[in-house]
Amino acid sequence: MIELATLLLAFTAATFVAAPSAAAAAPASHGKPYWLKTYSQSPYRETWSGDLSVKKLDAALPKVVAAVEKGGGRLTQPLALFAGSATEQQLTFIVPLKRAKALLQELRKLGKSADPAVRPHAAPVPLEEVREKLARLRRERAEGKAAFAAAPATAEAVDEMIEHLTFAEAVARSTDGEVLWNMTVKEAR
């Protein structure tokens, strides 16, 4: 019924009473699910970086921002807060992963751009696994109030797992993945 609480209590007790030689022993294999697995809390699946070379910065910049917005993206801050000069403008925007390549094609209609450097962030959160863990932890937490009351550190650890899993579930539900895109729009010389 409260197998996780029992497991955590046993682990806590074994940690504090084990002989020093036990600490040097090989770690025991764990079963499924792996409870201490952490999940990415970033909605970004990739970061893209690159330049867009345009004829006239002043004329192209509103078109670039409009293309980003039309492509489902949004600037990470107001345009006036990005670093820029008379011939260059830094931009950072977020765009749905599914629409990023199409946006690149639209931006190439406004100027020249090589393929951006792409850096992956993290694997998508396995939503079903997270939901199963949450359901099990919440059920055992509710059913084992007396056992958890006797072991407050264990209760706090379970509460922290629930908090982490709840946030991971929210991130996974809120996005199919996004690209964080860093771009310098440069006036061609």
Residue pairs with C-beta under 8 A, 6 or more apart in sequence:
1 140
1 143
1 144
2 140
2 143
2 144
2 147
3 140
4 35
4 136
4 137
4 140
4 158
5 140
5 144
5 147
5 148
5 151
5 154
5 158
6 147
8 151
8 154
8 157
8 158
9 147
9 151
9 154
12 151
12 153
12 154
33 129
33 132
33 133
35 133
35 161
36 161
38 164
39 125
39 126
39 130
39 164
39 165
39 168
39 171
39 172
40 121
40 122
40 123
40 125
40 168
40 171
41 167
41 168
41 171
42 121
42 122
42 171
43 171
43 174
43 175
43 177
43 178
44 94
44 121
44 177
44 178
44 179
44 180
45 97
45 120
45 121
45 122
45 124
45 177
45 178
45 179
46 97
46 100
46 118
46 119
46 120
46 121
46 177
46 179
46 180
47 118
47 119
47 121
47 179
47 180
47 181
47 182
48 100
48 116
48 117
48 118
48 119
48 179
48 180
48 181
48 182
48 183
49 116
49 117
49 119
49 181
49 182
49 183
50 113
50 114
50 115
50 116
50 117
50 182
50 183
50 184
51 113
51 114
51 183
51 184
51 185
51 186
52 64
52 107
52 110
52 111
52 112
52 113
52 183
52 184
52 185
52 186
53 111
53 112
53 113
53 186
53 187
53 188
54 60
54 64
54 110
54 111
54 185
54 186
54 187
54 188
55 111
55 187
55 188
56 187
57 86
57 87
57 88
57 89
57 185
57 186
57 187
60 110
60 111
60 185
61 79
61 89
61 185
63 110
64 91
64 107
64 110
64 185
65 75
65 79
65 91
67 103
67 106
67 107
67 110
68 74
68 75
68 91
68 93
68 95
68 103
70 106
71 95
71 99
71 102
71 103
71 106
72 95
72 96
72 99
72 103
73 93
73 94
73 95
73 96
73 99
73 103
73 181
74 93
74 94
74 95
75 82
75 91
75 92
75 93
76 92
76 93
76 94
76 180
77 92
79 91
82 89
82 90
82 91
82 92
83 90
84 90
86 187
87 186
87 187
87 189
88 184
88 185
88 186
88 187
89 184
89 185
90 182
90 183
90 184
91 181
91 182
91 183
91 184
91 185
92 180
92 181
92 182
92 183
93 181
93 183
94 178
94 179
94 180
94 181
95 103
95 178
95 179
95 181
96 175
96 176
96 177
96 178
96 179
97 176
97 177
97 178
97 179
98 176
98 177
100 179
100 181
104 113
104 115
104 116
107 113
111 185
111 188
112 188
116 181
116 183
121 180
124 172
124 177
125 168
125 169
125 171
125 172
127 169
127 172
127 173
130 165
130 168
130 169
130 172
131 169
133 161
133 165
134 162
134 165
134 166
134 169
137 158
137 161
137 162
137 165
138 162
140 158
141 148
141 155
141 158
141 159
141 162
148 154
148 155
148 158
149 155
